[in-house]
Amino acid sequence: MTDIELPFRANSAEACAWLAAQTDAAWTLARVLEHGLTPYVWLDYDAAFPELFGDANGGYAAPIFFEGDTQRLAAGSDDVLITMTKDAYKIVVKLPAPGFRRELHELRFLKSDLQGLAKKLQREASPAPVQDTPVRESTAGISRDEVLLAFASLVRINLEQALSEAGGIFGDDGARVKGSARKGKNKALWNPVTLALGLNDVYRVPMSSLKRAFKAHDFLCSWEGHWNQSLALLGK
């Protein structure tokens, strides 16, 4: 990022050069206007329009915000036409036809507006911060009754007894969610994906039967994506 001095009221060339240095991209007057920045033109006091200037007898910076006026500038006009602006008291006024004309080099952009735009663009271009989260065991799983409903008919062992004994694939070192049984065996949960893969590996339950189980029970629907992903990784 190049450090370029930015005046309090920058002309179009200064504004575009400064934004280019902040964003490493080319800027034009049209692009600045597309981002919603308001250009200003200094109006010297004119006794023909006392209501426009009020007490600002030295003049004031008049904003150009009317859509027709800004569209004309963005389209590449070679001068400035102001048909509507705000008076010295910031009240919107329509100027007498055909409006006020000024030279293009008289356009100015506020330093604060340009800095605000640069910060906004830099925020949008920055990747979202990665939050470090501690790795922990999943606390999600299915209950004993759900395990029996989904898988008991697929094995030749007493699955209810195996769950109670919590050995091998049925315990904390297998498919049972670690810590889920601390408040009582009836509170224990099992990861159905890990359990199904274990049933296939240890008890030779056909993979086709396990696939049907994940489609047959509503409480397994949320696990089906994880199940399919695991099968894909295993080439099954």
Backbone as CSV, one residue per row, in Angstrom:
resi,resn,N_x,N_y,N_z,CA_x,CA_y,CA_z,C_x,C_y,C_z
1,MET,0.847,-1.177,0.000,0.000,0.000,0.000,0.889,1.237,0.000
2,THR,0.750,2.113,-0.980,1.570,3.306,-1.082,0.970,4.426,-0.261
3,ASP,1.842,5.154,0.444,1.380,6.259,1.277,1.332,7.517,0.433
4,ILE,0.146,7.936,0.021,-0.039,9.137,-0.775,-0.814,10.138,0.060
5,GLU,-0.346,11.373,0.098,-1.019,12.411,0.862,-2.398,12.680,0.260
6,LEU,-3.386,12.693,1.126,-4.755,12.909,0.679,-5.260,14.226,1.243
7,PRO,-5.598,15.202,0.387,-6.101,16.485,0.874,-7.464,16.334,1.543
8,PHE,-7.840,17.340,2.323,-9.147,17.326,2.972,-10.258,17.251,1.936
9,ARG,-10.110,18.006,0.839,-11.022,17.899,-0.309,-10.167,17.565,-1.521
10,ALA,-10.275,16.319,-1.985,-9.437,15.842,-3.085,-10.156,15.977,-4.413
11,ASN,-9.426,16.398,-5.444,-10.046,16.429,-6.769,-10.130,15.008,-7.310
12,SER,-10.735,14.847,-8.468,-10.965,13.500,-9.010,-9.671,12.736,-9.217
13,ALA,-8.663,13.414,-9.755,-7.387,12.741,-10.016,-6.735,12.300,-8.716
14,GLU,-6.762,13.160,-7.705,-6.163,12.813,-6.411,-6.919,11.667,-5.747
15,ALA,-8.248,11.719,-5.832,-9.064,10.666,-5.231,-8.793,9.315,-5.888
16,CYS,-8.736,9.305,-7.211,-8.512,8.056,-7.933,-7.108,7.507,-7.679
17,ALA,-6.111,8.385,-7.624,-4.737,7.946,-7.373,-4.618,7.372,-5.964
18,TRP,-5.259,7.998,-4.998,-5.177,7.517,-3.616,-5.878,6.170,-3.469
19,LEU,-7.070,6.039,-4.049,-7.788,4.760,-3.972,-7.015,3.647,-4.680
20,ALA,-6.383,3.983,-5.790,-5.587,2.983,-6.511,-4.439,2.483,-5.643
21,ALA,-3.827,3.409,-4.892,-2.722,3.016,-4.014,-3.200,2.150,-2.860
22,GLN,-4.424,2.379,-2.385,-4.953,1.604,-1.260,-5.446,0.219,-1.678
23,THR,-5.907,0.099,-2.912,-6.563,-1.144,-3.339,-5.819,-1.912,-4.417
24,ASP,-4.725,-1.349,-4.931,-3.976,-1.992,-6.027,-4.881,-2.255,-7.233
25,ALA,-5.749,-1.321,-7.532,-6.650,-1.432,-8.685,-6.838,-0.043,-9.280
26,ALA,-7.168,-0.017,-10.568,-7.369,1.260,-11.252,-8.713,1.869,-10.869
27,TRP,-8.728,3.184,-10.720,-9.962,3.893,-10.365,-10.207,5.024,-11.349
28,THR,-11.487,5.245,-11.634,-11.920,6.353,-12.469,-13.008,7.109,-11.721
29,LEU,-13.348,8.275,-12.214,-14.439,9.047,-11.611,-15.729,8.233,-11.604
30,ALA,-16.004,7.539,-12.704,-17.225,6.736,-12.781,-17.246,5.663,-11.700
31,ARG,-16.108,5.038,-11.454,-16.067,3.972,-10.444,-16.264,4.537,-9.038
32,VAL,-15.677,5.703,-8.779,-15.871,6.342,-7.473,-17.354,6.633,-7.256
33,LEU,-18.014,7.142,-8.271,-19.444,7.463,-8.165,-20.280,6.195,-8.002
34,GLU,-19.881,5.113,-8.655,-20.605,3.841,-8.534,-20.610,3.332,-7.096
35,HIS,-19.580,3.688,-6.340,-19.494,3.261,-4.947,-20.212,4.215,-4.002
36,GLY,-20.947,5.162,-4.572,-21.823,5.994,-3.765,-21.189,7.212,-3.124
37,LEU,-19.958,7.556,-3.487,-19.352,8.745,-2.899,-19.949,10.014,-3.501
38,THR,-20.133,11.006,-2.680,-20.746,12.268,-3.100,-19.671,13.275,-3.479
39,PRO,-19.704,13.779,-4.709,-18.772,14.841,-5.084,-19.328,16.207,-4.666
40,TYR,-18.426,17.152,-4.491,-18.809,18.516,-4.104,-18.191,19.507,-5.082
41,VAL,-18.816,20.668,-5.170,-18.256,21.785,-5.922,-18.384,23.031,-5.046
42,TRP,-17.318,23.798,-4.979,-17.363,25.018,-4.175,-18.124,26.110,-4.942
43,LEU,-19.119,26.654,-4.285,-19.898,27.743,-4.874,-19.526,29.044,-4.177
44,ASP,-18.946,29.964,-4.911,-18.683,31.298,-4.365,-20.002,32.025,-4.166
45,TYR,-20.029,32.891,-3.174,-21.264,33.615,-2.869,-21.761,34.365,-4.108
46,ASP,-23.063,34.250,-4.354,-23.699,34.914,-5.489,-24.907,35.672,-4.951
47,ALA,-24.851,36.996,-5.039,-25.933,37.827,-4.504,-27.258,37.571,-5.190
48,ALA,-27.229,36.926,-6.377,-28.477,36.624,-7.079,-29.246,35.488,-6.407
49,PHE,-28.575,34.758,-5.535,-29.224,33.619,-4.859,-28.965,33.690,-3.343
50,PRO,-29.418,34.725,-2.686,-29.125,34.889,-1.251,-29.689,33.757,-0.393
51,GLU,-30.838,33.204,-0.791,-31.446,32.138,-0.008,-30.618,30.855,-0.050
52,LEU,-29.793,30.699,-1.079,-28.964,29.504,-1.209,-27.775,29.546,-0.238
53,PHE,-27.253,30.758,-0.022,-26.034,30.904,0.764,-26.305,31.272,2.223
54,GLY,-27.396,31.960,2.481,-27.693,32.349,3.852,-26.562,33.174,4.438
55,ASP,-26.045,32.718,5.594,-24.948,33.433,6.246,-23.585,33.067,5.691
56,ALA,-23.527,32.116,4.766,-22.247,31.697,4.192,-21.839,32.677,3.112
57,ASN,-21.470,33.894,3.533,-21.203,34.944,2.537,-19.876,34.755,1.804
58,GLY,-19.102,33.735,2.223,-17.878,33.452,1.471,-18.056,32.302,0.492
59,GLY,-19.235,31.646,0.559,-19.504,30.484,-0.283,-19.493,29.202,0.538
60,TYR,-19.766,28.091,-0.084,-19.772,26.794,0.621,-19.622,25.664,-0.392
61,ALA,-19.321,24.476,0.118,-19.174,23.296,-0.734,-20.539,22.660,-0.945
62,ALA,-21.014,22.676,-2.173,-22.344,22.155,-2.497,-22.245,20.703,-2.958
63,PRO,-23.026,19.826,-2.378,-22.974,18.406,-2.778,-23.735,18.157,-4.072
64,ILE,-23.255,17.175,-4.828,-23.932,16.750,-6.063,-24.426,15.329,-5.823
65,PHE,-25.714,15.184,-5.657,-26.276,13.878,-5.304,-27.466,13.484,-6.170
66,PHE,-28.026,14.434,-6.921,-29.179,14.111,-7.762,-28.764,13.101,-8.826
67,GLU,-29.577,12.060,-8.984,-29.211,10.940,-9.855,-28.880,11.390,-11.268
68,GLY,-29.657,12.293,-11.812,-29.393,12.752,-13.169,-28.055,13.453,-13.293
69,ASP,-27.681,14.193,-12.260,-26.403,14.906,-12.287,-25.221,13.952,-12.164
70,THR,-25.327,12.974,-11.279,-24.213,12.032,-11.094,-24.106,11.074,-12.277
71,GLN,-25.248,10.692,-12.845,-25.204,9.812,-14.027,-24.510,10.510,-15.193
72,ARG,-24.745,11.786,-15.329,-24.104,12.559,-16.393,-22.587,12.561,-16.195
73,LEU,-22.142,12.714,-14.956,-20.708,12.685,-14.669,-20.123,11.302,-14.945
74,ALA,-20.822,10.265,-14.488,-20.327,8.899,-14.670,-20.254,8.516,-16.142
75,ALA,-21.101,9.116,-16.949,-21.114,8.807,-18.381,-19.965,9.466,-19.135
76,GLY,-19.230,10.369,-18.450,-18.061,10.962,-19.089,-18.267,12.377,-19.588
77,SER,-19.139,13.160,-18.967,-19.354,14.541,-19.397,-18.080,15.354,-19.189
78,ASP,-17.910,16.405,-19.994,-16.688,17.207,-19.900,-16.853,18.423,-19.003
79,ASP,-18.017,18.530,-18.336,-18.196,19.570,-17.345,-19.200,19.083,-16.295
80,VAL,-19.492,19.910,-15.309,-20.392,19.555,-14.225,-21.674,20.356,-14.366
81,LEU,-22.812,19.680,-14.311,-24.104,20.345,-14.302,-24.809,19.980,-13.006
82,ILE,-25.158,21.020,-12.219,-25.838,20.794,-10.942,-27.255,21.336,-11.054
83,THR,-28.226,20.443,-11.008,-29.624,20.872,-11.087,-30.323,20.821,-9.731
84,MET,-29.716,20.106,-8.785,-30.264,20.013,-7.439,-29.101,19.845,-6.464
85,THR,-29.192,20.490,-5.312,-28.131,20.384,-4.316,-28.718,20.662,-2.943
86,LYS,-27.871,20.967,-1.973,-28.322,21.414,-0.657,-27.772,22.816,-0.423
87,ASP,-28.562,23.653,0.251,-28.076,24.997,0.529,-27.071,24.969,1.674
88,ALA,-26.636,26.128,2.100,-25.625,26.207,3.155,-26.114,25.625,4.468
89,TYR,-27.448,25.494,4.612,-28.024,24.918,5.832,-28.395,23.442,5.650
90,LYS,-27.905,22.846,4.542,-28.098,21.420,4.240,-29.554,21.067,3.932
91,ILE,-30.287,22.014,3.429,-31.663,21.781,2.987,-31.661,21.588,1.475
92,VAL,-32.339,20.549,0.993,-32.350,20.237,-0.437,-33.082,21.342,-1.200
93,VAL,-32.443,21.806,-2.268,-33.042,22.847,-3.105,-32.874,22.484,-4.574
94,LYS,-33.877,22.838,-5.347,-33.778,22.665,-6.798,-33.315,23.986,-7.389
95,LEU,-32.266,23.941,-8.194,-31.691,25.162,-8.749,-32.481,25.620,-9.966
96,PRO,-32.498,26.906,-10.229,-33.218,27.411,-11.403,-32.654,26.811,-12.695
97,ALA,-33.525,26.477,-13.610,-33.091,25.902,-14.895,-32.186,26.902,-15.612
98,PRO,-31.174,26.408,-16.290,-30.814,24.995,-16.513,-29.906,24.414,-15.433
99,GLY,-29.716,25.117,-14.298,-28.813,24.663,-13.262,-27.483,25.394,-13.317
100,PHE,-26.570,25.017,-12.438,-25.250,25.635,-12.390,-24.253,24.745,-13.118
101,ARG,-23.408,25.344,-13.938,-22.349,24.608,-14.609,-20.993,24.989,-14.008
102,ARG,-20.142,23.970,-13.856,-18.795,24.199,-13.360,-17.821,23.333,-14.149
103,GLU,-16.542,23.676,-14.069,-15.513,22.896,-14.747,-15.333,21.555,-14.036
104,LEU,-14.965,20.548,-14.801,-14.814,19.199,-14.247,-13.733,19.154,-13.174
105,HIS,-12.688,19.944,-13.344,-11.584,19.914,-12.376,-11.979,20.516,-11.025
106,GLU,-13.162,21.128,-10.952,-13.614,21.723,-9.692,-14.274,20.709,-8.757
107,LEU,-14.522,19.500,-9.239,-15.113,18.455,-8.390,-14.170,18.129,-7.233
108,ARG,-14.757,17.865,-6.066,-13.968,17.477,-4.907,-14.667,16.329,-4.164
109,PHE,-13.842,15.470,-3.536,-14.353,14.392,-2.682,-13.765,14.570,-1.292
110,LEU,-14.584,14.338,-0.273,-14.132,14.512,1.099,-13.152,13.407,1.490
111,LYS,-12.110,13.807,2.200,-11.100,12.863,2.675,-11.730,11.752,3.509
112,SER,-12.649,12.115,4.398,-13.279,11.115,5.267,-14.091,10.102,4.472
113,ASP,-14.748,10.560,3.397,-15.518,9.637,2.563,-14.605,8.651,1.849
114,LEU,-13.496,9.145,1.335,-12.549,8.278,0.629,-11.928,7.264,1.586
115,GLN,-11.563,7.695,2.764,-10.980,6.774,3.748,-11.986,5.708,4.171
116,GLY,-13.255,6.124,4.331,-14.294,5.163,4.692,-14.493,4.113,3.612
117,LEU,-14.458,4.540,2.345,-14.611,3.595,1.238,-13.435,2.619,1.195
118,ALA,-12.219,3.127,1.383,-11.041,2.258,1.346,-11.108,1.198,2.447
119,LYS,-11.504,1.595,3.640,-11.609,0.642,4.744,-12.672,-0.414,4.451
120,LYS,-13.781,0.008,3.882,-14.862,-0.926,3.543,-14.384,-1.947,2.521
121,LEU,-13.680,-1.485,1.491,-13.186,-2.389,0.459,-12.130,-3.342,1.009
122,GLN,-11.292,-2.861,1.902,-10.265,-3.717,2.493,-10.881,-4.783,3.379
123,ARG,-11.952,-4.426,4.115,-12.648,-5.411,4.939,-13.267,-6.489,4.075
124,GLU,-13.895,-6.067,2.981,-14.551,-7.026,2.090,-13.546,-7.948,1.418
125,ALA,-12.329,-7.438,1.175,-11.313,-8.244,0.488,-10.573,-9.179,1.421
126,SER,-10.667,-8.928,2.738,-9.943,-9.751,3.707,-10.712,-11.031,3.975
127,PRO,-10.017,-12.169,4.070,-10.698,-13.427,4.395,-11.248,-13.375,5.808
128,ALA,-12.323,-14.085,6.016,-12.925,-14.134,7.345,-11.934,-14.764,8.315
129,PRO,-11.806,-14.208,9.520,-10.850,-14.776,10.485,-11.220,-16.198,10.860
130,VAL,-10.185,-17.023,10.961,-10.384,-18.424,11.336,-10.341,-18.524,12.853
131,GLN,-11.396,-19.009,13.428,-11.457,-19.138,14.874,-10.983,-20.522,15.288
132,ASP,-10.044,-20.521,16.220,-9.538,-21.795,16.732,-10.553,-22.382,17.699
133,THR,-10.994,-23.588,17.422,-11.931,-24.270,18.308,-11.298,-25.552,18.800
134,PRO,-11.419,-25.837,20.070,-10.804,-27.056,20.605,-11.437,-28.302,20.018
135,VAL,-10.586,-29.292,19.739,-11.085,-30.563,19.226,-11.705,-31.332,20.385
136,ARG,-12.906,-31.801,20.212,-13.552,-32.554,21.271,-14.427,-33.643,20.674
137,GLU,-14.732,-34.608,21.487,-15.581,-35.701,21.027,-16.989,-35.189,20.727
138,SER,-17.600,-35.765,19.737,-18.971,-35.386,19.420,-19.906,-35.843,20.525
139,THR,-20.875,-35.002,20.839,-21.875,-35.379,21.843,-23.170,-35.796,21.163
140,ALA,-23.162,-35.869,19.852,-24.363,-36.256,19.122,-24.356,-37.761,18.887
141,GLY,-25.486,-38.351,18.982,-25.594,-39.786,18.741,-27.039,-40.223,18.828
142,ILE,-27.260,-41.518,18.735,-28.618,-42.056,18.838,-28.715,-42.903,20.111
143,SER,-29.922,-43.037,20.616,-30.133,-43.718,21.887,-30.086,-45.239,21.739
144,ARG,-30.100,-45.927,22.905,-30.115,-47.389,22.922,-31.310,-47.931,22.134
145,ASP,-32.494,-47.375,22.381,-33.699,-47.862,21.694,-33.592,-47.686,20.189
146,GLU,-32.993,-46.573,19.771,-32.834,-46.316,18.338,-31.806,-47.259,17.725
147,VAL,-30.748,-47.547,18.462,-29.755,-48.514,17.979,-30.420,-49.868,17.763
148,LEU,-31.218,-50.308,18.749,-31.883,-51.610,18.645,-32.865,-51.631,17.486
149,LEU,-33.597,-50.543,17.334,-34.584,-50.481,16.260,-33.908,-50.557,14.891
150,ALA,-32.779,-49.898,14.746,-32.114,-49.829,13.443,-31.288,-51.070,13.118
151,PHE,-30.622,-51.656,14.136,-29.614,-52.666,13.834,-29.828,-54.046,14.470
152,ALA,-30.732,-54.178,15.445,-30.869,-55.468,16.153,-31.209,-56.613,15.213
153,SER,-32.039,-56.354,14.222,-32.464,-57.426,13.312,-31.370,-57.832,12.329
154,LEU,-30.257,-57.069,12.306,-29.204,-57.340,11.328,-28.076,-58.217,11.895
155,VAL,-28.062,-58.404,13.218,-26.971,-59.162,13.832,-27.499,-60.425,14.516
156,ARG,-26.620,-61.408,14.699,-27.015,-62.671,15.320,-26.736,-62.678,16.818
157,ILE,-26.185,-61.603,17.319,-25.893,-61.524,18.748,-27.039,-60.806,19.456
158,ASN,-27.028,-60.877,20.799,-27.983,-60.124,21.602,-27.464,-58.688,21.683
159,LEU,-27.976,-57.846,20.813,-27.443,-56.487,20.699,-27.716,-55.676,21.962
160,GLU,-28.864,-55.903,22.592,-29.187,-55.161,23.804,-28.173,-55.468,24.902
161,GLN,-27.818,-56.734,25.039,-26.826,-57.131,26.039,-25.464,-56.552,25.699
162,ALA,-25.119,-56.560,24.404,-23.819,-56.037,23.975,-23.697,-54.543,24.278
163,LEU,-24.795,-53.823,24.110,-24.782,-52.398,24.420,-24.585,-52.163,25.911
164,SER,-25.221,-53.002,26.727,-25.105,-52.867,28.184,-23.694,-53.178,28.654
165,GLU,-23.087,-54.196,28.076,-21.731,-54.582,28.478,-20.695,-53.582,27.967
166,ALA,-21.049,-52.884,26.867,-20.213,-51.795,26.328,-18.781,-52.222,26.075
167,GLY,-18.614,-53.392,25.493,-17.272,-53.845,25.131,-17.025,-53.677,23.641
168,GLY,-15.768,-53.628,23.256,-15.422,-53.560,21.831,-16.040,-52.362,21.127
169,ILE,-16.689,-52.648,20.004,-17.251,-51.553,19.202,-18.438,-50.887,19.884
170,PHE,-18.945,-51.467,20.958,-20.127,-50.906,21.613,-19.767,-49.980,22.780
171,GLY,-18.486,-49.870,23.118,-18.064,-49.052,24.238,-17.472,-47.723,23.816
172,ASP,-16.870,-47.028,24.798,-16.309,-45.696,24.545,-15.134,-45.726,23.577
173,ASP,-14.468,-46.874,23.482,-13.374,-46.992,22.520,-13.876,-47.392,21.145
174,GLY,-15.178,-47.568,21.045,-15.788,-47.915,19.768,-16.760,-46.840,19.337
175,ALA,-18.053,-47.214,19.275,-19.056,-46.304,18.733,-19.791,-45.496,19.793
176,ARG,-19.653,-45.881,21.080,-20.374,-45.122,22.098,-19.739,-43.749,22.278
177,VAL,-20.570,-42.717,22.323,-20.062,-41.362,22.478,-19.439,-41.227,23.855
178,LYS,-18.178,-40.830,23.883,-17.431,-40.769,25.147,-18.126,-39.852,26.146
179,GLY,-18.291,-40.366,27.341,-18.889,-39.570,28.410,-20.395,-39.570,28.435
180,SER,-21.028,-40.132,27.412,-22.495,-40.064,27.354,-23.168,-40.955,28.388
181,ALA,-22.441,-41.942,28.925,-23.041,-42.863,29.891,-22.752,-42.472,31.338
182,ARG,-22.101,-41.334,31.560,-21.728,-40.947,32.920,-22.938,-40.714,33.813
183,LYS,-24.025,-40.209,33.225,-25.221,-39.924,34.018,-26.177,-41.117,34.074
184,GLY,-25.714,-42.256,33.591,-26.543,-43.455,33.608,-26.522,-44.147,32.266
185,LYS,-26.628,-45.488,32.314,-26.565,-46.247,31.065,-27.706,-45.894,30.121
186,ASN,-28.838,-45.477,30.691,-29.971,-45.127,29.830,-29.751,-43.793,29.121
187,LYS,-28.679,-43.063,29.499,-28.357,-41.790,28.852,-27.298,-41.963,27.761
188,ALA,-26.790,-43.166,27.599,-25.712,-43.399,26.642,-26.186,-43.175,25.208
189,LEU,-25.248,-42.700,24.373,-25.516,-42.458,22.956,-24.445,-43.157,22.129
190,TRP,-24.839,-43.555,20.916,-23.893,-44.193,19.996,-23.872,-43.456,18.660
191,ASN,-22.694,-43.359,18.108,-22.551,-42.786,16.771,-22.958,-43.876,15.776
192,PRO,-24.066,-43.684,15.048,-24.562,-44.764,14.199,-23.644,-45.092,13.026
193,VAL,-22.899,-44.116,12.541,-21.991,-44.370,11.422,-20.843,-45.256,11.881
194,THR,-20.225,-44.898,12.993,-19.133,-45.708,13.530,-19.630,-47.106,13.890
195,LEU,-20.830,-47.162,14.479,-21.387,-48.444,14.872,-21.659,-49.325,13.655
196,ALA,-22.256,-48.763,12.619,-22.569,-49.535,11.413,-21.306,-50.064,10.748
197,LEU,-20.272,-49.227,10.678,-19.008,-49.689,10.086,-18.404,-50.815,10.919
198,GLY,-18.563,-50.723,12.252,-18.066,-51.787,13.120,-18.852,-53.073,12.954
199,LEU,-20.156,-52.953,12.798,-20.990,-54.145,12.587,-20.609,-54.857,11.297
200,ASN,-20.258,-54.093,10.296,-19.829,-54.686,9.035,-18.471,-55.361,9.170
201,ASP,-17.570,-54.697,9.877,-16.209,-55.201,9.979,-16.100,-56.384,10.943
202,VAL,-16.770,-56.283,12.106,-16.612,-57.301,13.149,-17.639,-58.417,13.028
203,TYR,-18.882,-58.052,12.665,-19.962,-59.039,12.665,-20.465,-59.372,11.256
204,ARG,-19.754,-58.881,10.265,-20.025,-59.208,8.863,-21.463,-58.892,8.436
205,VAL,-22.027,-57.846,9.013,-23.357,-57.401,8.564,-23.202,-56.836,7.162
206,PRO,-23.987,-57.308,6.201,-23.846,-56.841,4.819,-24.004,-55.323,4.706
207,MET,-23.149,-54.704,3.913,-23.219,-53.266,3.723,-24.553,-52.842,3.112
208,SER,-25.118,-53.715,2.256,-26.414,-53.387,1.651,-27.500,-53.257,2.708
209,SER,-27.463,-54.100,3.744,-28.457,-54.034,4.817,-28.276,-52.761,5.641
210,LEU,-27.033,-52.390,5.869,-26.760,-51.176,6.631,-27.191,-49.933,5.856
211,LYS,-26.977,-49.945,4.543,-27.411,-48.819,3.716,-28.921,-48.657,3.783
212,ARG,-29.636,-49.776,3.770,-31.103,-49.703,3.853,-31.548,-49.162,5.208
213,ALA,-30.810,-49.500,6.249,-31.165,-49.025,7.593,-31.098,-47.496,7.670
214,PHE,-30.107,-46.895,7.041,-29.966,-45.436,7.093,-31.080,-44.733,6.315
215,LYS,-31.676,-45.439,5.378,-32.776,-44.853,4.620,-34.144,-45.156,5.235
216,ALA,-34.188,-46.161,6.117,-35.485,-46.625,6.622,-35.939,-45.920,7.888
217,HIS,-35.031,-45.225,8.579,-35.388,-44.650,9.878,-35.168,-43.139,9.883
218,ASP,-36.201,-42.428,10.310,-36.124,-40.962,10.322,-34.980,-40.447,11.193
219,PHE,-34.715,-41.115,12.327,-33.681,-40.620,13.237,-32.269,-40.800,12.679
220,LEU,-32.159,-41.511,11.540,-30.857,-41.665,10.893,-30.690,-40.749,9.681
221,CYS,-31.746,-40.021,9.341,-31.684,-39.163,8.142,-30.554,-38.148,8.231
222,SER,-30.389,-37.529,9.419,-29.362,-36.497,9.563,-27.944,-37.080,9.513
223,TRP,-27.832,-38.392,9.642,-26.529,-39.057,9.617,-26.186,-39.622,8.238
224,GLU,-27.147,-39.576,7.326,-26.941,-40.245,6.042,-25.805,-39.623,5.236
225,GLY,-25.667,-38.282,5.304,-24.577,-37.634,4.575,-23.222,-38.088,5.076
226,HIS,-23.063,-38.165,6.398,-21.814,-38.639,7.000,-21.570,-40.101,6.637
227,TRP,-22.623,-40.871,6.647,-22.537,-42.290,6.276,-22.050,-42.454,4.836
228,ASN,-22.674,-41.733,3.922,-22.281,-41.822,2.507,-20.858,-41.344,2.289
229,GLN,-20.469,-40.302,3.018,-19.094,-39.794,2.898,-18.093,-40.838,3.375
230,SER,-18.421,-41.512,4.470,-17.533,-42.551,4.979,-17.407,-43.708,4.008
231,LEU,-18.527,-44.080,3.375,-18.481,-45.164,2.385,-17.617,-44.782,1.195
232,ALA,-17.744,-43.512,0.781,-16.946,-43.055,-0.359,-15.451,-43.108,-0.040
233,LEU,-15.093,-42.693,1.172,-13.688,-42.726,1.572,-13.143,-44.148,1.641
234,LEU,-14.031,-45.080,2.005,-13.621,-46.482,2.097,-13.731,-47.222,0.766
235,GLY,-14.266,-46.515,-0.231,-14.443,-47.161,-1.539,-15.560,-48.162,-1.562
236,LYS,-16.571,-47.935,-0.697,-17.698,-48.858,-0.643,-18.990,-48.179,-1.083
